[in-house]
Amino acid sequence: MEPFVVSALKYRPQTFKDVVGQTAITNTLKNAIDNNHLAQALLFTGPRGVGKTTCARILAKMINSKSSENENNDFAFNIFELDAASNNSVDDIRSLTDQVRIPPQVGNYKVYIIDEVHMLSASAFNAFLKTLEEPPKHCIFILATTEKHKIIPTILSRCQIFDFKRITVNDAKNYLKIIAEEQSITADDDALHIIAQKADGAMRDALSIFDRVVSFSGKNLTRQAVTENLNVLDYDTFFEATDLILESKIPDLLVHFNHILSKGFDGHHFITGLASHFRDLLVSKTPQTIELLEVGDNTKEIYKKQSELTSHEFLLNAIDLANSCDLKYKTSKNQRLLVELCLMQLASIKFDGEKKKPNGFIIPASYFKSKNIAEVKPVVAEEVIIKKTTTIVEKIEKTSSVEAADLNVTSRIPIIKTAKRPASGLSLSSIRKKKEHQVKLMEVAVKKEDLPNDPFTQEDLLKYWSIFVTKLEVDGKYNLAAILQIDTPKLIDTHTICLEFPNNTNKIEVERQQFELLQYLKKSVNNYSITLDIKVNESLEKKYAFTPEDKYEKLMSKNKHVELLRKKFDLDLC
């Protein structure tokens, strides 16, 4: 059995034409060699795994070769590699400068490749500076680094800099396809695309991931196998989530999100992926921009079909909500709740057509029923009771008429009556019946147009408002009662009641308790279209922020004997 060689070493480029995704740099270096325009100090910079060291070795070999593309010529004795990460002292640089003086025995040039050059110490850089500035004619220095900003400017100014770019997804995918064909591996286009995306622009990482996935799935490389092995969220997850959002199915969407979490995925990963998915849908809406998608051709068609179901306004709002959730995720103490709220808001964008809704609107839970989705509208309990009572009376009358008709038949049959114990108020059956009755009441819907809308005056409003405030004080709700007395309610039109409060805290408190208030007023004046218009007027706050003198004058207006009390005991206002 032959020892296994990883693909990153096995398929390491030997010539410039084998280098993936760096055509501009490789062509420049080839032309520089052919035209004898090569600088004596080169700096290769860029992210990991993009071919810096590989290009340095190819260049070092080609400099002494008669033919720039001949792979058989090897001038290893003229190539010196130094790892600056482990040889970063002044003594290491001094030994290097001593070797530089000796001319090559074979070939024309000595090539020194210093990898991870940013790891050299400041003193080592200074020791190397003079040699780099005036190198011997037979020496060429190739410096490679991933962090150019850590190199001192005096070194940078003496080097010809080549910036290596990240390998694009398509280039990495095509190279992996060639390797898969060479190894007789059947690979889906989407599977290779996911591997290329996971590599994040590093060809070496892509080859390492490829080896891992092949070890997992064998000779048949499918998208499902890749996503399972790499533990990534595939396109189907976001397509399904988007379909649920477009259909406003909040319960199914939350179950879908819970299923994703149960697989071990992070909520942050899901919401950022969903935002990227919305961006891809926006890009897919026009043929000119669909090429910006870094996906396979089959997946592009799926994106195009789903983008046709969405509007520009929806996608822009969805991207805004998802990005906002992304920014708040790390600082949130309840991260799951944050994502769930975001998903509910996303599913509520298209609810009730294009009707304008307030920020943060979420479809109420009462909207969703067990079978059919239908809007549940307000229910008037008195009308429901009357209808049910009428139905029961009709059923009793029909039953009595049937019994009277069959009296002659049943008169001959002896009837044994058994006394039934009345059901206890705490029995399980009574609790179950009560629950069923409440459910039936919720299922009955009354149209808003059929509810009474009797006119009423400002005096009627103040009368019942005062009664309600008194009722709150009797019930012990002194805080809410005091807030409702801050401002006098004003009837603007036939159904709108305007209130002004000095701060937002009072407004929020009234909005929380407005259901009970509105129900009482609607029933009292027999008008079920009443609404509250609550505003914040900060100028009112000055009326209630008294100084000690203002407070004393207020007390004096209520009781004139306060002044006598103050003088009697010689009291201060403070």
C-alpha positions in Angstrom: 0.0 0.0 0.0 1.4 3.3 -1.1 1.5 6.1 1.5 -1.2 8.7 1.1 -0.1 12.1 -0.1 -2.4 15.1 0.5 -3.7 16.9 -2.5 -2.1 20.2 -1.4 1.4 18.6 -1.9 0.5 16.1 -4.7 -0.9 18.8 -6.9 1.4 21.6 -6.0 2.1 23.7 -9.2 5.5 23.1 -10.8 5.2 25.8 -13.5 3.5 29.1 -13.8 0.8 27.8 -16.0 -0.4 25.4 -13.2 -0.9 28.3 -10.7 -4.6 29.0 -10.2 -6.1 32.5 -10.1 -2.8 34.5 -10.3 -2.5 35.0 -14.0 -1.5 38.7 -13.8 1.4 38.0 -11.5 2.6 34.9 -13.3 2.6 36.6 -16.7 4.5 39.6 -15.2 7.2 37.3 -13.8 7.5 35.3 -17.0 7.9 38.4 -19.1 10.4 39.9 -16.6 12.6 36.7 -16.9 12.4 36.7 -20.7 13.2 40.4 -21.0 15.8 40.4 -18.2 13.8 43.0 -16.3 13.7 41.1 -13.0 14.3 43.1 -9.8 16.8 41.8 -7.2 14.4 42.1 -4.3 10.8 40.9 -4.6 8.0 40.9 -2.0 5.1 38.5 -2.4 2.2 39.4 -0.2 -1.3 38.1 0.2 -3.6 35.8 2.2 -2.7 32.3 3.1 -2.8 29.5 0.6 -2.9 31.6 -2.6 0.5 30.5 -4.0 3.1 33.0 -2.7 5.7 30.4 -1.7 4.9 28.2 -4.7 5.5 31.1 -7.1 8.7 32.0 -5.3 10.0 28.4 -5.8 8.9 28.3 -9.5 10.6 31.7 -10.1 13.8 30.6 -8.3 13.9 27.5 -10.5 13.1 29.4 -13.8 15.8 32.1 -13.2 18.6 29.6 -13.8 16.8 27.5 -16.4 17.6 27.9 -20.1 13.9 27.2 -20.8 11.4 28.9 -18.6 8.9 26.0 -18.8 11.3 23.0 -18.5 10.3 21.1 -15.4 13.4 18.8 -15.4 16.0 21.4 -14.7 16.7 21.6 -11.0 19.0 24.2 -9.4 18.4 23.3 -5.8 21.9 24.1 -4.8 21.3 27.8 -5.8 18.0 28.1 -3.9 18.1 28.8 -0.2 14.9 28.9 1.8 14.8 30.6 5.2 11.8 30.4 7.6 11.8 33.8 9.3 9.3 32.5 11.9 12.0 30.3 13.5 15.1 32.2 12.3 14.3 35.8 13.2 17.4 36.8 15.2 20.3 39.1 14.1 22.7 36.1 14.1 20.5 34.3 11.5 20.5 37.4 9.2 24.3 37.8 9.6 24.9 34.2 8.6 22.7 34.8 5.6 24.6 38.0 4.5 27.9 36.0 4.8 26.6 33.4 2.3 25.4 36.1 -0.1 29.0 37.1 -0.9 29.8 33.6 -2.4 28.9 33.4 -6.1 27.0 30.4 -7.4 28.9 27.3 -8.7 26.2 26.3 -11.2 23.9 28.7 -12.9 23.8 32.5 -12.9 22.0 33.4 -9.7 21.6 32.5 -6.1 18.0 32.9 -4.9 17.1 33.4 -1.3 13.5 32.8 -0.3 12.6 34.3 3.1 9.1 33.0 4.1 7.0 34.8 6.8 9.5 37.7 6.6 7.2 39.9 8.9 8.4 37.7 11.8 11.9 39.2 11.8 12.8 41.3 14.7 13.5 45.0 14.3 17.2 44.6 14.8 17.2 41.7 12.2 15.4 44.0 9.7 18.1 46.7 10.3 20.9 44.2 9.8 19.3 43.0 6.6 18.6 46.5 5.3 22.1 47.2 3.8 22.4 43.9 2.0 18.9 44.3 0.5 19.7 47.8 -0.6 22.9 46.9 -2.4 22.8 43.1 -3.1 25.5 41.4 -5.2 24.7 41.0 -8.9 24.4 37.2 -8.5 21.8 37.4 -5.7 18.0 37.7 -5.9 15.9 38.0 -2.7 12.2 36.8 -2.7 10.3 37.8 0.5 7.0 36.2 1.3 4.5 37.4 3.9 0.8 37.5 4.8 1.1 40.7 6.8 2.7 43.4 4.8 1.9 46.1 7.3 4.3 44.6 9.8 7.3 45.2 7.6 9.2 48.4 8.1 8.8 51.0 5.3 12.6 51.0 4.5 12.4 47.4 3.5 9.2 47.9 1.5 10.7 50.8 -0.5 13.6 48.5 -1.6 11.3 45.7 -2.9 9.2 45.2 -6.0 5.8 44.3 -4.4 3.4 41.7 -5.9 -0.1 41.5 -4.2 -1.6 38.1 -4.5 -5.4 38.1 -4.6 -7.8 35.5 -3.1 -8.7 32.6 -5.4 -12.2 33.2 -6.7 -14.8 30.6 -6.1 -15.2 29.7 -9.8 -11.4 29.2 -10.2 -11.2 27.0 -7.2 -14.2 25.0 -8.3 -12.8 24.4 -11.8 -9.4 23.3 -10.4 -11.1 20.9 -8.0 -13.1 19.6 -10.9 -9.9 18.8 -12.8 -8.5 17.0 -9.7 -11.7 15.0 -9.2 -11.6 13.8 -12.9 -8.0 12.8 -12.5 -8.8 10.7 -9.4 -11.9 9.2 -11.1 -14.3 10.9 -8.6 -17.8 11.7 -9.6 -18.5 15.1 -8.0 -21.6 17.3 -8.2 -21.1 20.9 -9.4 -22.8 22.3 -6.3 -20.7 20.1 -4.0 -17.4 21.5 -5.4 -18.9 24.9 -5.2 -19.6 24.6 -1.5 -16.0 23.4 -0.9 -14.7 26.4 -2.8 -16.9 28.7 -0.8 -15.8 27.1 2.5 -12.1 27.6 1.5 -12.6 31.4 1.6 -10.1 32.2 -1.2 -7.3 29.8 -0.1 -6.5 27.0 -2.7 -4.6 25.0 -0.1 -7.6 25.0 2.2 -9.8 23.9 -0.7 -7.6 20.9 -1.4 -7.5 20.0 2.3 -11.3 20.1 2.5 -11.6 18.1 -0.7 -9.5 15.3 0.8 -11.6 15.3 3.9 -14.9 15.1 2.1 -13.6 12.4 -0.3 -12.5 10.3 2.8 -16.1 10.7 4.1 -18.2 10.0 1.0 -15.9 8.0 -1.3 -15.9 8.2 -5.1 -19.3 9.8 -5.3 -19.2 13.4 -4.0 -22.8 14.8 -3.6 -24.0 18.1 -2.2 -25.7 16.4 0.7 -22.5 14.6 1.7 -20.5 17.8 1.6 -23.0 19.8 3.7 -23.2 17.0 6.2 -19.5 16.6 6.5 -18.7 20.3 6.6 -21.7 21.1 8.8 -22.8 24.0 6.7 -26.2 25.4 5.9 -27.0 24.6 2.3 -29.2 26.5 -0.1 -32.3 24.4 0.6 -32.4 25.6 4.2 -32.7 29.3 3.1 -35.0 28.5 0.2 -37.4 26.8 2.6 -37.2 29.6 5.2 -37.9 32.2 2.5 -40.9 30.2 1.2 -42.4 30.2 4.8 -41.6 33.9 5.1 -43.4 34.8 1.9 -46.4 32.7 2.9 -46.5 34.4 6.4 -46.4 31.0 8.2 -44.9 32.1 11.5 -45.5 28.8 13.4 -43.9 26.7 10.7 -41.0 29.2 10.4 -40.3 29.0 14.1 -40.3 25.2 14.0 -38.0 25.3 11.0 -35.6 27.5 13.0 -35.7 25.2 16.0 -34.9 22.3 13.7 -31.8 24.2 12.5 -30.7 24.8 16.1 -31.2 21.2 17.0 -28.6 20.3 14.3 -26.0 22.3 16.2 -26.0 25.5 14.1 -25.6 28.9 15.6 -28.5 31.4 15.3 -26.0 34.1 14.2 -24.8 31.9 11.4 -28.4 31.4 10.2 -29.5 35.0 10.3 -26.3 36.2 8.4 -26.9 33.4 5.8 -30.5 34.5 5.5 -29.4 38.1 4.9 -27.0 36.9 2.2 -29.8 34.9 0.7 -32.0 38.0 0.4 -29.1 39.8 -1.3 -28.7 36.9 -3.8 -32.5 37.1 -4.5 -32.2 40.8 -5.1 -29.3 40.2 -7.5 -31.2 37.5 -9.3 -34.0 39.9 -10.3 -32.1 41.2 -13.4 -30.2 39.2 -16.0 -27.3 41.6 -15.9 -26.6 41.1 -12.2 -27.4 37.4 -11.9 -23.8 36.7 -12.9 -22.7 38.1 -9.5 -24.0 34.9 -7.9 -21.2 32.6 -6.9 -23.3 29.5 -7.3 -23.8 26.7 -9.9 -26.0 27.1 -12.9 -28.8 24.8 -11.5 -28.9 26.9 -8.3 -29.1 30.1 -10.3 -32.3 28.9 -11.9 -33.8 28.2 -8.4 -32.7 31.7 -7.3 -34.3 33.2 -10.3 -37.7 31.4 -9.7 -37.9 32.5 -6.1 -36.9 36.1 -6.9 -39.9 36.3 -9.1 -42.1 35.8 -6.1 -40.7 38.7 -4.2 -40.7 42.5 -4.7 -37.8 45.0 -4.4 -39.5 46.6 -1.4 -39.9 43.3 0.4 -36.2 42.3 -0.2 -34.9 45.7 1.0 -37.0 45.6 4.2 -36.0 42.0 4.8 -32.2 42.8 4.3 -32.6 45.7 6.7 -34.3 43.6 9.4 -31.7 40.7 9.0 -28.8 43.1 9.2 -30.2 44.8 12.3 -30.6 41.4 14.0 -27.0 40.6 13.0 -25.7 43.8 14.6 -27.6 43.3 17.8 -26.9 39.5 18.1 -23.6 39.7 20.1 -24.8 42.2 22.6 -28.2 40.4 23.2 -28.7 38.4 26.4 -31.4 36.3 24.8 -30.0 35.6 21.3 -32.6 33.0 20.3 -35.5 35.3 21.1 -33.8 38.1 19.1 -33.6 35.8 16.0 -37.2 34.6 16.5 -38.5 38.1 16.7 -36.7 39.0 13.5 -38.2 36.0 11.7 -41.7 36.9 12.9 -41.2 40.5 11.6 -39.9 39.1 8.3 -43.0 36.9 7.9 -45.2 39.9 8.7 -43.9 42.2 5.9 -46.3 40.9 3.3 -49.2 40.4 5.6 -52.4 42.1 4.6 -51.1 43.2 1.2 -49.2 46.4 0.8 -50.9 48.1 3.7 -48.6 50.3 5.7 -47.8 48.8 9.1 -45.9 50.2 12.1 -42.2 49.3 12.7 -41.8 45.9 14.3 -45.3 44.7 13.4 -45.9 41.0 14.0 -49.0 39.0 12.9 -51.0 38.3 16.1 -51.2 34.7 17.3 -55.0 34.7 17.0 -54.6 34.9 13.2 -53.4 31.3 13.0 -55.9 28.5 13.5 -55.3 24.8 13.6 -56.7 24.1 10.0 -57.4 27.2 8.0 -55.7 30.6 8.3 -58.4 33.3 8.9 -58.5 36.6 10.7 -60.2 36.5 14.1 -62.1 39.7 14.7 -63.5 41.1 17.9 -66.3 39.2 19.6 -69.2 40.6 21.5 -69.9 38.2 24.3 -73.5 39.3 24.9 -74.5 38.6 21.2 -72.8 35.2 21.3 -74.7 34.2 24.4 -78.0 35.3 22.9 -77.4 33.3 19.6 -76.3 30.2 21.5 -79.3 30.4 23.8 -81.7 30.8 20.9 -80.1 27.7 19.2 -80.4 25.6 22.4 -84.1 26.6 22.8 -84.9 25.6 19.2 -83.2 22.2 19.7 -85.2 21.6 22.9 -88.5 22.4 21.1 -87.6 20.0 18.3 -86.7 17.3 20.7 -89.9 17.7 22.7 -92.1 17.4 19.6 -90.3 14.2 18.6 -90.8 12.7 22.0 -94.5 13.5 21.9 -94.9 11.8 18.6 -93.2 8.6 19.8 -95.0 8.6 23.2 -97.2 5.6 22.2 -94.3 3.5 21.2 -92.2 4.1 24.3 -95.1 4.0 26.8 -95.0 0.1 26.8 -91.2 0.0 27.6 -90.4 0.3 31.3 -88.0 3.1 32.0 -85.5 2.8 34.9 -84.5 6.3 36.1 -81.1 6.6 37.8 -80.3 9.7 39.9 -77.3 11.5 38.6 -75.0 13.4 40.9 -74.5 17.0 39.9 -71.1 17.6 38.5 -68.7 19.4 40.9 -67.4 22.8 40.0 -63.8 21.4 40.2 -64.4 18.2 38.2 -62.3 17.5 35.2 -65.4 17.3 33.0 -66.5 20.8 34.0 -63.1 22.2 33.4 -63.0 20.5 29.9 -66.5 21.8 29.1 -65.5 25.3 30.2 -62.4 25.2 28.0 -64.5 24.0 25.0 -66.9 26.8 25.5 -64.1 29.4 25.5 -62.7 27.9 22.3 -66.1 28.1 20.6 -66.4 31.8 21.7 -63.1 32.5 20.0 -64.1 30.9 16.8 -67.2 33.1 16.4 -66.4 36.2 14.5 -68.4 39.4 14.3 -67.9 41.9 11.6 -66.7 45.3 12.8 -69.3 47.0 10.5 -72.2 45.4 12.4 -71.1 46.8 15.8 -73.0 49.8 17.1 -71.5 53.3 16.7 -73.8 55.7 18.6 -72.7 59.3 18.8 -71.6 60.7 22.2 -70.5 64.1 23.5 -67.5 65.5 25.4 -69.6 65.5 28.6 -70.4 61.8 28.2 -66.7 61.1 27.7 -65.7 63.0 30.9 -68.5 61.4 32.9 -67.5 57.8 32.1 -63.8 58.7 32.2 -64.2 59.9 35.8 -66.2 56.7 36.7 -63.5 54.5 35.3 -60.7 56.4 37.2 -62.7 56.0 40.4 -63.1 52.3 39.7 -59.3 52.0 39.2 -58.7 53.6 42.6 -61.2 51.2 44.3 -59.3 48.3 42.7 -56.0 49.6 44.0 -54.5 50.7 40.6 -53.5 54.1 41.9 -50.6 54.6 39.5 -52.7 54.2 36.3 -55.5 56.3 37.9 -53.0 59.1 38.6 -51.7 59.0 35.0 -55.2 59.2 33.5 -55.8 62.3 35.5 -52.8 64.2 34.2 -54.6 65.4 31.1 -58.2 65.9 30.3 -59.4 63.6 27.4 -60.6 65.5 24.3 -63.0 64.1 21.7 -61.6 65.1 18.3 -64.2 63.5 16.1 -66.9 61.0 16.4 -64.6 58.2 17.7 -61.0 59.5 18.4 -60.0 60.5 21.9 -56.8 62.6 22.2 -54.5 62.5 25.3 -51.3 64.3 26.0 -48.6 63.2 28.5 -45.4 64.9 29.7 -43.2 61.8 29.0 -43.0 58.6 27.1 -43.3 56.5 30.3 -46.8 57.6 30.9 -47.7 56.9 27.2 -46.4 53.4 27.4 -48.2 52.6 30.6 -51.6 53.8 29.2 -51.0 51.8 26.0 -50.4 48.7 28.0 -53.7 49.1 29.8 -55.8 50.6 27.0 -57.8 47.5 26.3 -59.7 47.6 29.6 -60.2 51.3 29.2 -61.5 51.1 25.7 -63.8 48.2 26.4 -65.4 50.1 29.3 -65.9 53.3 27.2 -67.2 51.4 24.2 -69.8 49.6 26.3 -70.8 52.7 28.3 -71.4 55.0 25.2 -72.4 52.2 22.9 -69.8 53.0 20.3 -67.3 50.3 19.3 -65.2 52.4 17.0 -63.5 54.4 19.7 -59.7 54.8 19.4 -57.0 56.5 21.5 -54.6 59.0 20.1 -51.8 59.3 22.7 -49.1 62.0 22.2 -46.1 63.1 24.2 -45.7 66.8 24.9 -42.6 67.5 26.9 -43.6 71.0 27.7 -46.3 69.7 30.0 -43.6 68.3 32.2 -42.8 71.8 33.4 -46.2 72.0 35.0 -45.5 69.1 37.3 -41.8 69.8 38.1 -42.4 72.1 41.2 -39.8 74.0 43.2 -40.2 74.1 47.0 -41.8 77.6 46.6 -44.2 76.4 43.9 -45.2 73.4 46.1 -45.8 75.8 49.1 -48.0 78.1 46.9 -49.9 75.0 45.7 -50.6 74.0 49.3 -51.6 77.5 50.2 -54.2 77.5 47.4 -55.8 74.4 48.9 -55.5 75.4 52.6 -54.8 78.9 53.8 -53.9 77.7 57.4 -50.6 76.3 56.1 -49.1 79.7 56.4 -50.2 80.0 60.1 -48.7 76.5 60.8 -45.4 77.6 59.2 -45.1 80.7 61.3 -46.2 79.0 64.5 -43.4 76.4 64.3 -40.9 78.6 62.4 -40.6 76.1 59.5 -38.4 76.4 56.4 -39.6 75.7 52.9 -36.9 73.2 52.2 
